[in-house]
Each structure stands twice: as C-alpha cells, then as structure tokens.
Amino acid sequence: MKGANKNEYFLIVEGSYLNEPEAQHALRDPFLEEWVEQTGSFRLHNLTEIIVTPGVTLGSLGIVMIDDGVFEIMSLDPKHPLTDKKARGVMEALRRHDMFDEITIETREAEAADD
C-alpha cells in the first residue's frame, strides 16, 4: 500500500571533521558553490531553494555529531522526512561531491500511531 511506509530515513556519514559546524560547512559548500555559479549570488534564504535531490532542499537538512568524526544527517522538516528514495538521492549527491569518507542509510522506526 502506497503511503503506508512510516519509516524515516537518515544518513550516517564519516569524515575528518572535528565538530558539527565543520561538517555542516562541508555538507553545504559544494551545493552553495554550484548555486553561486548558476545564479551569481547567494543569500541565506536560498538554502530552501537549493535542491540536493528531488524533494530535498539544502535548508531542510540538519547534521549532528554522534561520535568523533561520525555524523547523522536528517530532515529538519517533520512534515517532509527523508524517505528511502530521498535518502538514496542525498547519498548519491554527497558521494558525487566526495565530502564524506563513508555514507550509509539507516531507518528510524516511526512511533506506532493508535488509529
């Protein structure tokens, strides 16, 4: 049944970054550079316009450090969590830009709703 999948996906990435701001910078830089090349300028509100993969904007992604050099990348928008397809698209975009050494996709089971 389409729409029945209640799993939220996220990415676990590894890289030589010391903290969250460094990893966030690494995550955003290649996309911001492409945006500036295409448009000639960048403003903070453009984060919600920069497409990482269909259905995922750069501004909707958050990153948290879970161990030394290990980070979780997830959707910050509860109305638009990363689906399996979106997570795979983000993973391919990150691989294309070669900003992290290891990238894996994991799932977070959604809380069972009493309907």
Stockholm file with secondary structure:
# STOCKHOLM 1.0

chainA/1-115         MKGANKNEYFLIVEGSYLNEPEAQHALRDPFLEEWVEQTGSFRLHNLTEIIVTPGVTLGSLGIVMIDDGVFEIMSLDPKHPLTDKKARGVMEALRRHDMFDEITIETREAEAADD
#=GR chainA/1-115 SS CTTCCCCEEEEEEECSCSSHHHHHHHHHHHHHHHHHHHHSCCCGGGGGTCEEETTEEGGGEEEEEEETTEEEEEESCTTSCBCHHHHHHHHHHHHHHTCCSEEEEEEECCCCCCC
#=GC SS_cons         CTTCCCCEEEEEEECSCSSHHHHHHHHHHHHHHHHHHHHSCCCGGGGGTCEEETTEEGGGEEEEEEETTEEEEEESCTTSCBCHHHHHHHHHHHHHHTCCSEEEEEEECCCCCCC
//
